[in-house]
Amino acid sequence: MTALKVIGCILLFFAFILSLRAKVTVEYSDEVRLFVRVLCFKIKILPKKGKKKGPFSMSEKKAKKIKEGLRKKALKKKQKKKQKKIEKEQEKAKPKKKKSLSEILDIISMVKDIVVVVIKKFFGHLRIDLARFKVTVATGDAATTAIAYGAICDAALHLFHILEPIKGFDLPEARDISIDVDYLSESISADIKISFALRVWHVFHVAFAALGQLIKHMVKNKSK
């Protein structure tokens, strides 16, 4: 009975982990901000925190030790690079077996099928929240501003055209989406916020779908 309880707890734990939703948010106004949220935990990726300097300067002994460590590391890296170069040259010298046309076509077909499966499965699970998309185009020159405005509008239309068929995507309210032009200012300003959310088990679903497609091709090749 105790063993069953332990197994049950382990299964519940893994079910909980797999059901977790990770949300990646990208924001831009004055700088790019990127963070990941899982449950109540928020992990900031960008911008990176600057290292705080201590109130006291580094001792001469410590500085010498760090310098020596860096010298050894650089020497080791140089030797490793040299060894890789030698191995690469030796590999190039070996006669390579050329693949036949049918083998090349089969590889292309396999890659194409795997990519299609991954895209279909991935976008079937992905949830996209475009909270804000506000851009004001300005360059300081009227002609350049007009060209830039047209290019940004075209890029935005293409982006929305790609995102619209995704089940988990909706365009934001009209007040939160705009592309304006300002002939008096000299720099482009933007206020953009977009989030991507995906559950952990969805990642495994996509991975197993890709693996299944790969195995299918391998079995097909063996049967030839």
KOLLUMKOL-505590 format. One record per residue: residue number from 1; residue in one letter; x, y, z of N, C-alpha, C in turn. Coordinates in pm, whole numbers. Example, Ala and Ser with C-alpha at 12.3 -4.5 7.8 and 13.67 -1.06 7.14 Angstrom:
2
+-----+--------+--------+--------+--------+--------+--------+--------+--------+--------+--------+
! num ! residu !   n_c1 !   n_c2 !   n_c3 !  ca_c1 !  ca_c2 !  ca_c3 !   c_c1 !   c_c2 !   c_c3 !
+-----+--------+--------+--------+--------+--------+--------+--------+--------+--------+--------+
!   1 !      a !   1319 !   -569 !    780 !   1230 !   -450 !    780 !   1320 !   -330 !    780 !
!   2 !      s !   1285 !   -225 !    708 !   1367 !   -106 !    714 !   1290 !      3 !    787 !
+-----+--------+--------+--------+--------+--------+--------+--------+--------+--------+--------+
# end
This chain:
224
+-----+--------+--------+--------+--------+--------+--------+--------+--------+--------+--------+
! num ! residu !   n_c1 !   n_c2 !   n_c3 !  ca_c1 !  ca_c2 !  ca_c3 !   c_c1 !   c_c2 !   c_c3 !
+-----+--------+--------+--------+--------+--------+--------+--------+--------+--------+--------+
!   1 !      m !     83 !   -121 !      0 !      0 !      0 !      0 !     87 !    127 !      0 !
!   2 !      t !    192 !    124 !     81 !    284 !    238 !     89 !    352 !    262 !    -45 !
!   3 !      a !    392 !    151 !   -110 !    458 !    160 !   -241 !    366 !    225 !   -344 !
!   4 !      l !    238 !    189 !   -340 !    139 !    247 !   -432 !    123 !    397 !   -408 !
!   5 !      k !    126 !    437 !   -281 !    115 !    579 !   -247 !    235 !    657 !   -300 !
!   6 !      v !    355 !    597 !   -284 !    478 !    662 !   -331 !    473 !    678 !   -483 !
!   7 !      i !    435 !    569 !   -553 !    423 !    572 !   -700 !    320 !    676 !   -743 !
!   8 !      g !    208 !    680 !   -670 !    102 !    777 !   -700 !    151 !    921 !   -684 !
!   9 !      c !    228 !    946 !   -577 !    283 !   1080 !   -552 !    382 !   1120 !   -661 !
!  10 !      i !    466 !   1023 !   -704 !    564 !   1049 !   -810 !    493 !   1083 !   -940 !
!  11 !      l !    388 !   1006 !   -973 !    311 !   1030 !  -1096 !    242 !   1166 !  -1092 !
!  12 !      l !    187 !   1201 !   -974 !    122 !   1331 !   -958 !    222 !   1446 !   -973 !
!  13 !      f !    344 !   1424 !   -919 !    448 !   1526 !   -929 !    485 !   1550 !  -1076 !
!  14 !      f !    506 !   1440 !  -1152 !    541 !   1455 !  -1293 !    426 !   1515 !  -1374 !
!  15 !      a !    303 !   1478 !  -1338 !    185 !   1535 !  -1405 !    178 !   1686 !  -1381 !
!  16 !      f !    213 !   1727 !  -1258 !    213 !   1869 !  -1223 !    321 !   1944 !  -1302 !
!  17 !      i !    442 !   1884 !  -1309 !    553 !   1945 !  -1384 !    516 !   1961 !  -1531 !
!  18 !      l !    459 !   1854 !  -1589 !    425 !   1856 !  -1732 !    312 !   1954 !  -1764 !
!  19 !      s !    227 !   1981 !  -1665 !    114 !   2072 !  -1688 !    152 !   2220 !  -1670 !
!  20 !      l !    274 !   2246 !  -1620 !    316 !   2384 !  -1599 !    324 !   2460 !  -1732 !
!  21 !      r !    282 !   2584 !  -1727 !    289 !   2669 !  -1846 !    400 !   2772 !  -1830 !
!  22 !      a !    490 !   2772 !  -1926 !    597 !   2872 !  -1927 !    556 !   2985 !  -2021 !
!  23 !      k !    570 !   3107 !  -1974 !    530 !   3224 !  -2052 !    651 !   3313 !  -2075 !
!  24 !      v !    684 !   3332 !  -2201 !    796 !   3419 !  -2239 !    740 !   3552 !  -2288 !
!  25 !      t !    783 !   3661 !  -2229 !    733 !   3794 !  -2266 !    846 !   3881 !  -2318 !
!  26 !      v !    820 !   3945 !  -2431 !    916 !   4038 !  -2490 !    852 !   4176 !  -2491 !
!  27 !      e !    921 !   4275 !  -2436 !    873 !   4413 !  -2434 !    978 !   4505 !  -2495 !
!  28 !      y !    930 !   4610 !  -2558 !   1023 !   4711 !  -2609 !    960 !   4849 !  -2599 !
!  29 !      s !   1032 !   4940 !  -2537 !    993 !   5082 !  -2537 !   1122 !   5162 !  -2554 !
!  30 !      d !   1196 !   5176 !  -2445 !   1327 !   5241 !  -2455 !   1439 !   5138 !  -2472 !
!  31 !      e !   1412 !   5014 !  -2431 !   1508 !   4905 !  -2445 !   1432 !   4772 !  -2451 !
!  32 !      v !   1503 !   4666 !  -2494 !   1440 !   4534 !  -2503 !   1441 !   4469 !  -2365 !
!  33 !      r !   1323 !   4420 !  -2324 !   1312 !   4346 !  -2199 !   1255 !   4208 !  -2230 !
!  34 !      l !   1320 !   4105 !  -2176 !   1277 !   3967 !  -2199 !   1276 !   3894 !  -2066 !
!  35 !      f !   1163 !   3832 !  -2033 !   1157 !   3754 !  -1911 !   1066 !   3633 !  -1927 !
!  36 !      v !   1091 !   3533 !  -1843 !   1014 !   3408 !  -1844 !    941 !   3396 !  -1711 !
!  37 !      r !    813 !   3358 !  -1718 !    734 !   3341 !  -1595 !    683 !   3197 !  -1587 !
!  38 !      v !    711 !   3130 !  -1476 !    657 !   2997 !  -1448 !    595 !   3004 !  -1310 !
!  39 !      l !    463 !   2978 !  -1303 !    385 !   2997 !  -1180 !    403 !   3141 !  -1131 !
!  40 !      c !    451 !   3160 !  -1009 !    469 !   3296 !   -957 !    614 !   3343 !   -971 !
!  41 !      f !    696 !   3262 !  -1035 !    838 !   3295 !  -1049 !    863 !   3367 !  -1182 !
!  42 !      k !    931 !   3478 !  -1172 !    963 !   3559 !  -1290 !   1115 !   3567 !  -1304 !
!  43 !      i !   1166 !   3518 !  -1418 !   1310 !   3517 !  -1442 !   1342 !   3619 !  -1551 !
!  44 !      k !   1421 !   3718 !  -1517 !   1458 !   3821 !  -1614 !   1579 !   3776 !  -1694 !
!  45 !      i !   1566 !   3778 !  -1827 !   1676 !   3740 !  -1917 !   1749 !   3865 !  -1966 !
!  46 !      l !   1670 !   3963 !  -2010 !   1724 !   4091 !  -2060 !   1647 !   4207 !  -1996 !
!  47 !      p !   1707 !   4321 !  -1969 !   1851 !   4347 !  -1981 !   1928 !   4281 !  -1867 !
!  48 !      k !   2053 !   4248 !  -1893 !   2135 !   4183 !  -1792 !   2176 !   4285 !  -1687 !
!  49 !      k !   2177 !   4239 !  -1562 !   2219 !   4327 !  -1453 !   2368 !   4353 !  -1459 !
!  50 !      g !   2404 !   4478 !  -1439 !   2547 !   4512 !  -1436 !   2609 !   4467 !  -1304 !
!  51 !      k !   2731 !   4424 !  -1310 !   2798 !   4377 !  -1188 !   2831 !   4496 !  -1097 !
!  52 !      k !   2793 !   4480 !   -973 !   2820 !   4586 !   -876 !   2964 !   4579 !   -826 !
!  53 !      k !   3028 !   4692 !   -821 !   3166 !   4697 !   -774 !   3168 !   4712 !   -623 !
!  54 !      g !   3259 !   4641 !   -560 !   3271 !   4645 !   -415 !   3330 !   4777 !   -369 !
!  55 !      p !   3321 !   4806 !   -239 !   3373 !   4934 !   -187 !   3524 !   4938 !   -180 !
!  56 !      f !   3590 !   4819 !   -186 !   3735 !   4815 !   -175 !   3796 !   4765 !   -304 !
!  57 !      s !   3912 !   4814 !   -337 !   3981 !   4771 !   -458 !   4039 !   4631 !   -437 !
!  58 !      m !   4066 !   4562 !   -547 !   4118 !   4426 !   -541 !   4264 !   4427 !   -494 !
!  59 !      s !   4300 !   4329 !   -411 !   4438 !   4321 !   -363 !   4530 !   4279 !   -476 !
!  60 !      e !   4658 !   4312 !   -463 !   4758 !   4282 !   -567 !   4774 !   4131 !   -585 !
!  61 !      k !   4767 !   4056 !   -475 !   4781 !   3910 !   -479 !   4667 !   3845 !   -557 !
!  62 !      k !   4546 !   3895 !   -529 !   4427 !   3841 !   -596 !   4430 !   3874 !   -745 !
!  63 !      a !   4471 !   3998 !   -776 !   4478 !   4041 !   -917 !   4579 !   3957 !   -994 !
!  64 !      k !   4692 !   3924 !   -929 !   4797 !   3842 !   -991 !   4747 !   3701 !  -1016 !
!  65 !      k !   4671 !   3648 !   -919 !   4614 !   3513 !   -930 !   4515 !   3504 !  -1046 !
!  66 !      i !   4429 !   3606 !  -1058 !   4330 !   3610 !  -1165 !   4399 !   3622 !  -1301 !
!  67 !      k !   4502 !   3707 !  -1306 !   4578 !   3728 !  -1430 !   4644 !   3598 !  -1477 !
!  68 !      e !   4702 !   3524 !  -1381 !   4767 !   3397 !  -1412 !   4665 !   3293 !  -1459 !
!  69 !      g !   4549 !   3294 !  -1394 !   4441 !   3202 !  -1433 !   4393 !   3229 !  -1575 !
!  70 !      l !   4379 !   3357 !  -1607 !   4336 !   3396 !  -1742 !   4440 !   3360 !  -1847 !
!  71 !      r !   4569 !   3374 !  -1809 !   4678 !   3340 !  -1901 !   4677 !   3191 !  -1933 !
!  72 !      k !   4658 !   3108 !  -1829 !   4653 !   2963 !  -1846 !   4532 !   2922 !  -1929 !
!  73 !      k !   4420 !   2988 !  -1903 !   4297 !   2959 !  -1976 !   4312 !   2992 !  -2125 !
!  74 !      a !   4376 !   3108 !  -2153 !   4399 !   3150 !  -2291 !   4492 !   3054 !  -2364 !
!  75 !      l !   4597 !   3006 !  -2291 !   4692 !   2911 !  -2349 !   4626 !   2778 !  -2380 !
!  76 !      k !   4543 !   2733 !  -2287 !   4469 !   2607 !  -2304 !   4374 !   2616 !  -2423 !
!  77 !      k !   4307 !   2731 !  -2435 !   4213 !   2754 !  -2545 !   4285 !   2754 !  -2680 !
!  78 !      k !   4406 !   2815 !  -2680 !   4488 !   2823 !  -2802 !   4532 !   2683 !  -2847 !
!  79 !      q !   4573 !   2600 !  -2750 !   4616 !   2463 !  -2779 !   4500 !   2379 !  -2831 !
!  80 !      k !   4384 !   2399 !  -2769 !   4264 !   2326 !  -2810 !   4223 !   2363 !  -2952 !
!  81 !      k !   4233 !   2492 !  -2982 !   4200 !   2543 !  -3116 !   4295 !   2484 !  -3220 !
!  82 !      k !   4425 !   2476 !  -3183 !   4526 !   2423 !  -3272 !   4500 !   2275 !  -3301 !
!  83 !      q !   4462 !   2202 !  -3195 !   4433 !   2060 !  -3209 !   4312 !   2036 !  -3299 !
!  84 !      k !   4209 !   2120 !  -3281 !   4088 !   2110 !  -3364 !   4119 !   2136 !  -3511 !
!  85 !      k !   4209 !   2233 !  -3533 !   4250 !   2267 !  -3670 !   4319 !   2149 !  -3738 !
!  86 !      i !   4407 !   2081 !  -3660 !   4480 !   1964 !  -3712 !   4381 !   1852 !  -3745 !
!  87 !      e !   4286 !   1828 !  -3653 !   4186 !   1723 !  -3673 !   4098 !   1753 !  -3795 !
!  88 !      k !   4065 !   1882 !  -3811 !   3983 !   1924 !  -3924 !   4055 !   1901 !  -4057 !
!  89 !      e !   4185 !   1933 !  -4058 !   4267 !   1913 !  -4179 !   4280 !   1764 !  -4212 !
!  90 !      q !   4294 !   1681 !  -4107 !   4302 !   1536 !  -4127 !   4171 !   1480 !  -4182 !
!  91 !      e !   4060 !   1536 !  -4130 !   3926 !   1494 !  -4176 !   3905 !   1530 !  -4322 !
!  92 !      k !   3954 !   1648 !  -4360 !   3941 !   1694 !  -4499 !   4023 !   1606 !  -4594 !
!  93 !      a !   4137 !   1558 !  -4545 !   4226 !   1476 !  -4627 !   4167 !   1339 !  -4659 !
!  94 !      k !   4076 !   1294 !  -4572 !   4013 !   1163 !  -4594 !   3919 !   1169 !  -4714 !
!  95 !      p !   3919 !   1067 !  -4798 !   3826 !   1065 !  -4913 !   3682 !   1048 !  -4867 !
!  96 !      k !   3596 !   1139 !  -4912 !   3456 !   1134 !  -4870 !   3369 !   1062 !  -4973 !
!  97 !      k !   3281 !    981 !  -4922 !   3190 !    907 !  -5008 !   3075 !    999 !  -5050 !
!  98 !      k !   3060 !   1014 !  -5179 !   2955 !   1103 !  -5231 !   2819 !   1035 !  -5223 !
!  99 !      k !   2720 !   1112 !  -5181 !   2584 !   1059 !  -5173 !   2520 !   1061 !  -5311 !
! 100 !      s !   2438 !    960 !  -5334 !   2368 !    953 !  -5462 !   2253 !   1053 !  -5463 !
! 101 !      l !   2198 !   1079 !  -5582 !   2087 !   1174 !  -5595 !   1966 !   1129 !  -5515 !
! 102 !      s !   1938 !    998 !  -5519 !   1822 !    945 !  -5446 !   1838 !    964 !  -5295 !
! 103 !      e !   1964 !    949 !  -5244 !   1990 !    969 !  -5101 !   1971 !   1115 !  -5062 !
! 104 !      i !   2019 !   1205 !  -5147 !   2004 !   1349 !  -5121 !   1856 !   1388 !  -5120 !
! 105 !      l !   1780 !   1340 !  -5218 !   1636 !   1369 !  -5227 !   1562 !   1313 !  -5106 !
! 106 !      d !   1606 !   1195 !  -5059 !   1542 !   1133 !  -4943 !   1567 !   1214 !  -4817 !
! 107 !      i !   1691 !   1266 !  -4802 !   1725 !   1350 !  -4686 !   1642 !   1478 !  -4687 !
! 108 !      i !   1630 !   1540 !  -4805 !   1550 !   1663 !  -4819 !   1404 !   1636 !  -4782 !
! 109 !      s !   1353 !   1523 !  -4830 !   1213 !   1484 !  -4801 !   1193 !   1462 !  -4651 !
! 110 !      m !   1291 !   1395 !  -4586 !   1282 !   1369 !  -4442 !   1282 !   1498 !  -4362 !
! 111 !      v !   1375 !   1588 !  -4394 !   1385 !   1718 !  -4324 !   1256 !   1797 !  -4340 !
! 112 !      k !   1203 !   1799 !  -4464 !   1079 !   1873 !  -4493 !    963 !   1820 !  -4410 !
! 113 !      d !    948 !   1686 !  -4405 !    838 !   1624 !  -4330 !    848 !   1652 !  -4181 !
! 114 !      i !    972 !   1646 !  -4127 !    992 !   1673 !  -3984 !    959 !   1818 !  -3951 !
! 115 !      v !   1005 !   1910 !  -4036 !    979 !   2054 !  -4015 !    828 !   2083 !  -4018 !
! 116 !      v !    758 !   2023 !  -4115 !    612 !   2043 !  -4127 !    540 !   1993 !  -4002 !
! 117 !      v !    579 !   1874 !  -3954 !    516 !   1816 !  -3834 !    541 !   1905 !  -3712 !
! 118 !      v !    666 !   1949 !  -3696 !    702 !   2034 !  -3581 !    623 !   2165 !  -3583 !
! 119 !      i !    616 !   2229 !  -3700 !    544 !   2356 !  -3712 !    395 !   2338 !  -3680 !
! 120 !      k !    335 !   2232 !  -3736 !    192 !   2207 !  -3713 !    163 !   2181 !  -3565 !
! 121 !      k !    243 !   2095 !  -3504 !    222 !   2061 !  -3363 !    253 !   2179 !  -3272 !
! 122 !      f !    363 !   2249 !  -3302 !    407 !   2361 !  -3218 !    304 !   2472 !  -3216 !
! 123 !      f !    261 !   2514 !  -3335 !    165 !   2624 !  -3342 !     26 !   2583 !  -3297 !
! 124 !      g !      0 !   2452 !  -3293 !   -128 !   2404 !  -3240 !   -137 !   2422 !  -3090 !
! 125 !      h !    -23 !   2420 !  -3022 !    -20 !   2433 !  -2876 !     15 !   2574 !  -2828 !
! 126 !      l !     86 !   2648 !  -2912 !    137 !   2779 !  -2871 !     25 !   2881 !  -2850 !
! 127 !      r !     38 !   2959 !  -2744 !    -55 !   3068 !  -2717 !     21 !   3199 !  -2728 !
! 128 !      i !    -29 !   3289 !  -2813 !     40 !   3417 !  -2836 !    -50 !   3532 !  -2793 !
! 129 !      d !      3 !   3618 !  -2710 !    -73 !   3735 !  -2662 !      1 !   3862 !  -2706 !
! 130 !      l !    -53 !   3928 !  -2805 !      3 !   4055 !  -2851 !    -71 !   4167 !  -2777 !
! 131 !      a !    -15 !   4208 !  -2665 !    -82 !   4305 !  -2578 !    -78 !   4446 !  -2636 !
! 132 !      r !     39 !   4485 !  -2689 !     53 !   4620 !  -2746 !    142 !   4615 !  -2869 !
! 133 !      f !    107 !   4697 !  -2968 !    193 !   4713 !  -3085 !    175 !   4855 !  -3135 !
! 134 !      k !    253 !   4946 !  -3077 !    242 !   5088 !  -3112 !    377 !   5139 !  -3163 !
! 135 !      v !    379 !   5188 !  -3283 !    504 !   5237 !  -3344 !    480 !   5375 !  -3402 !
! 136 !      t !    570 !   5468 !  -3374 !    565 !   5601 !  -3435 !    692 !   5617 !  -3519 !
! 137 !      v !    672 !   5631 !  -3649 !    785 !   5638 !  -3742 !    832 !   5782 !  -3759 !
! 138 !      a !    961 !   5804 !  -3740 !   1020 !   5937 !  -3759 !   1169 !   5920 !  -3788 !
! 139 !      t !   1218 !   5997 !  -3884 !   1361 !   5989 !  -3918 !   1427 !   6127 !  -3929 !
! 140 !      g !   1347 !   6232 !  -3931 !   1402 !   6367 !  -3948 !   1399 !   6414 !  -4092 !
! 141 !      d !   1373 !   6320 !  -4185 !   1363 !   6354 !  -4326 !   1229 !   6301 !  -4379 !
! 142 !      a !   1150 !   6388 !  -4443 !   1014 !   6351 !  -4484 !   1011 !   6232 !  -4580 !
! 143 !      a !   1099 !   6233 !  -4680 !   1101 !   6124 !  -4779 !   1140 !   5991 !  -4715 !
! 144 !      t !   1244 !   5994 !  -4632 !   1291 !   5871 !  -4564 !   1186 !   5820 !  -4468 !
! 145 !      t !   1118 !   5913 !  -4399 !   1011 !   5876 !  -4305 !    898 !   5804 !  -4377 !
! 146 !      a !    860 !   5856 !  -4495 !    752 !   5795 !  -4573 !    789 !   5654 !  -4617 !
! 147 !      i !    914 !   5635 !  -4660 !    961 !   5503 !  -4704 !    963 !   5406 !  -4585 !
! 148 !      a !   1016 !   5453 !  -4472 !   1024 !   5370 !  -4351 !    885 !   5332 !  -4302 !
! 149 !      y !    791 !   5427 !  -4308 !    653 !   5402 !  -4266 !    591 !   5291 !  -4351 !
! 150 !      g !    610 !   5299 !  -4483 !    557 !   5197 !  -4573 !    617 !   5060 !  -4545 !
! 151 !      a !    749 !   5057 !  -4519 !    819 !   4931 !  -4493 !    771 !   4867 !  -4362 !
! 152 !      i !    752 !   4950 !  -4258 !    706 !   4898 !  -4128 !    562 !   4848 !  -4136 !
! 153 !      c !    477 !   4922 !  -4208 !    337 !   4879 !  -4227 !    332 !   4744 !  -4299 !
! 154 !      d !    415 !   4730 !  -4402 !    420 !   4606 !  -4480 !    468 !   4489 !  -4394 !
! 155 !      a !    573 !   4514 !  -4312 !    626 !   4410 !  -4224 !    523 !   4367 !  -4119 !
! 156 !      a !    449 !   4466 !  -4065 !    346 !   4437 !  -3964 !    233 !   4354 !  -4024 !
! 157 !      l !    190 !   4389 !  -4145 !     84 !   4314 !  -4212 !    125 !   4168 !  -4236 !
! 158 !      h !    251 !   4150 !  -4278 !    302 !   4015 !  -4300 !    306 !   3936 !  -4169 !
! 159 !      l !    347 !   4003 !  -4061 !    354 !   3939 !  -3930 !    215 !   3894 !  -3885 !
! 160 !      f !    116 !   3983 !  -3895 !    -20 !   3950 !  -3853 !    -80 !   3841 !  -3942 !
! 161 !      h !    -43 !   3842 !  -4069 !    -92 !   3740 !  -4163 !    -41 !   3601 !  -4123 !
! 162 !      i !     84 !   3596 !  -4073 !    142 !   3468 !  -4030 !     79 !   3423 !  -3897 !
! 163 !      l !     55 !   3518 !  -3806 !      4 !   3485 !  -3672 !   -145 !   3454 !  -3667 !
! 164 !      e !   -225 !   3517 !  -3755 !   -371 !   3504 !  -3749 !   -424 !   3360 !  -3756 !
! 165 !      p !   -366 !   3271 !  -3842 !   -420 !   3134 !  -3848 !   -394 !   3052 !  -3721 !
! 166 !      i !   -303 !   3098 !  -3634 !   -272 !   3024 !  -3511 !   -391 !   3033 !  -3416 !
! 167 !      k !   -434 !   2917 !  -3366 !   -554 !   2911 !  -3281 !   -544 !   2997 !  -3155 !
! 168 !      g !   -423 !   3002 !  -3098 !   -406 !   3076 !  -2973 !   -369 !   3221 !  -2990 !
! 169 !      f !   -405 !   3281 !  -3105 !   -367 !   3420 !  -3128 !   -488 !   3505 !  -3164 !
! 170 !      d !   -496 !   3621 !  -3103 !   -599 !   3720 !  -3136 !   -533 !   3857 !  -3146 !
! 171 !      l !   -578 !   3935 !  -3241 !   -527 !   4071 !  -3253 !   -574 !   4154 !  -3134 !
! 172 !      p !   -491 !   4244 !  -3083 !   -534 !   4327 !  -2969 !   -640 !   4429 !  -3010 !
! 173 !      e !   -696 !   4497 !  -2911 !   -795 !   4601 !  -2938 !   -734 !   4713 !  -3022 !
! 174 !      a !   -820 !   4784 !  -3094 !   -774 !   4890 !  -3185 !   -691 !   4996 !  -3112 !
! 175 !      r !   -724 !   5021 !  -2985 !   -651 !   5125 !  -2909 !   -508 !   5082 !  -2876 !
! 176 !      d !   -481 !   4952 !  -2883 !   -349 !   4901 !  -2847 !   -264 !   4864 !  -2968 !
! 177 !      i !   -313 !   4894 !  -3086 !   -235 !   4865 !  -3206 !   -240 !   4984 !  -3301 !
! 178 !      s !   -124 !   5038 !  -3334 !   -119 !   5155 !  -3422 !     20 !   5174 !  -3480 !
! 179 !      i !     23 !   5222 !  -3603 !    150 !   5261 !  -3667 !    128 !   5403 !  -3718 !
! 180 !      d !    192 !   5499 !  -3654 !    175 !   5640 !  -3688 !    303 !   5697 !  -3749 !
! 181 !      v !    289 !   5814 !  -3807 !    404 !   5881 !  -3866 !    419 !   6020 !  -3805 !
! 182 !      d !    542 !   6059 !  -3778 !    570 !   6191 !  -3719 !    683 !   6255 !  -3800 !
! 183 !      y !    648 !   6358 !  -3877 !    746 !   6423 !  -3965 !    832 !   6525 !  -3891 !
! 184 !      l !    799 !   6554 !  -3765 !    874 !   6655 !  -3690 !    986 !   6594 !  -3604 !
! 185 !      s !    964 !   6471 !  -3557 !   1067 !   6405 !  -3473 !   1178 !   6346 !  -3558 !
! 186 !      e !   1282 !   6302 !  -3490 !   1399 !   6251 !  -3562 !   1431 !   6105 !  -3535 !
! 187 !      s !   1355 !   6038 !  -3448 !   1383 !   5897 !  -3420 !   1253 !   5818 !  -3400 !
! 188 !      i !   1259 !   5692 !  -3438 !   1143 !   5602 !  -3425 !   1122 !   5568 !  -3278 !
! 189 !      s !    997 !   5569 !  -3235 !    964 !   5525 !  -3098 !    864 !   5410 !  -3108 !
! 190 !      a !    872 !   5318 !  -3011 !    784 !   5202 !  -3014 !    746 !   5158 !  -2874 !
! 191 !      d !    629 !   5098 !  -2864 !    582 !   5038 !  -2738 !    518 !   4905 !  -2776 !
! 192 !      i !    595 !   4799 !  -2761 !    552 !   4666 !  -2806 !    560 !   4567 !  -2690 !
! 193 !      k !    457 !   4485 !  -2676 !    459 !   4378 !  -2576 !    392 !   4255 !  -2635 !
! 194 !      i !    465 !   4144 !  -2639 !    412 !   4019 !  -2694 !    458 !   3903 !  -2604 !
! 195 !      s !    367 !   3810 !  -2577 !    397 !   3696 !  -2490 !    369 !   3565 !  -2562 !
! 196 !      f !    452 !   3464 !  -2533 !    436 !   3330 !  -2588 !    424 !   3233 !  -2471 !
! 197 !      a !    321 !   3149 !  -2473 !    302 !   3054 !  -2363 !    288 !   2912 !  -2417 !
! 198 !      l !    350 !   2818 !  -2346 !    349 !   2678 !  -2389 !    365 !   2590 !  -2265 !
! 199 !      r !    285 !   2484 !  -2256 !    298 !   2392 !  -2144 !    415 !   2295 !  -2170 !
! 200 !      v !    472 !   2243 !  -2061 !    589 !   2155 !  -2071 !    557 !   2030 !  -2152 !
! 201 !      w !    437 !   1971 !  -2129 !    404 !   1847 !  -2199 !    387 !   1871 !  -2349 !
! 202 !      h !    355 !   1995 !  -2388 !    344 !   2027 !  -2531 !    480 !   2018 !  -2599 !
! 203 !      v !    585 !   2056 !  -2526 !    721 !   2047 !  -2580 !    755 !   1902 !  -2612 !
! 204 !      f !    720 !   1811 !  -2517 !    743 !   1668 !  -2538 !    658 !   1614 !  -2653 !
! 205 !      h !    536 !   1665 !  -2663 !    446 !   1623 !  -2772 !    508 !   1656 !  -2908 !
! 206 !      v !    562 !   1777 !  -2920 !    626 !   1821 !  -3044 !    751 !   1735 !  -3071 !
! 207 !      a !    831 !   1712 !  -2966 !    955 !   1634 !  -2980 !    925 !   1491 !  -3024 !
! 208 !      f !    824 !   1426 !  -2962 !    790 !   1289 !  -2998 !    732 !   1280 !  -3138 !
! 209 !      a !    658 !   1384 !  -3180 !    604 !   1387 !  -3316 !    717 !   1391 !  -3419 !
! 210 !      a !    819 !   1472 !  -3389 !    936 !   1482 !  -3478 !   1014 !   1351 !  -3479 !
! 211 !      l !   1029 !   1289 !  -3361 !   1099 !   1161 !  -3350 !   1026 !   1052 !  -3427 !
! 212 !      g !    892 !   1053 !  -3416 !    808 !    956 !  -3487 !    826 !    966 !  -3638 !
! 213 !      q !    834 !   1090 !  -3686 !    853 !   1114 !  -3829 !    991 !   1064 !  -3874 !
! 214 !      l !   1092 !   1085 !  -3789 !   1227 !   1039 !  -3820 !   1234 !    887 !  -3827 !
! 215 !      i !   1172 !    819 !  -3730 !   1170 !    673 !  -3726 !   1097 !    617 !  -3848 !
! 216 !      k !    989 !    684 !  -3887 !    910 !    645 !  -4004 !    997 !    644 !  -4130 !
! 217 !      h !   1078 !    748 !  -4145 !   1168 !    757 !  -4262 !   1277 !    651 !  -4256 !
! 218 !      m !   1329 !    624 !  -4135 !   1434 !    524 !  -4120 !   1384 !    384 !  -4155 !
! 219 !      v !   1263 !    352 !  -4109 !   1200 !    222 !  -4139 !   1174 !    210 !  -4290 !
! 220 !      k !   1127 !    318 !  -4349 !   1098 !    322 !  -4492 !   1227 !    296 !  -4576 !
! 221 !      n !   1338 !    357 !  -4531 !   1465 !    338 !  -4601 !   1518 !    196 !  -4589 !
! 222 !      k !   1497 !    133 !  -4471 !   1544 !     -4 !  -4450 !   1467 !   -105 !  -4535 !
! 223 !      s !   1338 !    -75 !  -4554 !   1252 !   -166 !  -4631 !   1278 !   -161 !  -4782 !
! 224 !      k !   1354 !    -59 !  -4828 !   1383 !    -45 !  -4970 !   1481 !   -152 !  -5019 !
+-----+--------+--------+--------+--------+--------+--------+--------+--------+--------+--------+
# end
